[in-house]
């Protein structure tokens, strides 16, 4: 929650600075409105984070089995869609599957789709659907097959056990 409030403070400062620059004639009204729209998108993403629809880079990294820097690199290269404004980056959960083969977990730390489905008591089809919806983090390996980080499978198993 501290990160949420820090990011909100940063966005408020950006809005104040934009208003001052428009008033001072350093930015046109159209430029100021464009900045305000961008900030609005980030605010929606922050609200989505609270509802579980968006993730900070650290959280996305954990789900993908990558470091924060690797996730930010994917975002900067356009390989992972994200909502961004200055220092604030949020990634929609449903976009995690778009990270592609570069988001492979380390060998030995992942399960095949079949293995994960068996451990979770799900069909492969159900699990594949959950991957595409972003409910569970996964990535395709070099052969184009889904790999699920063992930690993600464990997280989902624990989540399902709590609901059962």
Buried (B, 14 or more C-beta within 10 A) or exposed (E): EEEEEEBBEBBEEBBEEBBEBBEEEEBEEEEBEEBBEBBEEBBBBBEBBEEEBBBBBEBBBBBBBBEBEBBBBBBEEEBBBBBBBEEBBBBBBBBBBBBEEBBBBEEEEBBBBEBBBBBBEBEBEEBBEBBBEBBBBBBBBEEEEBBBBBBBBEBBBEEEEEEE
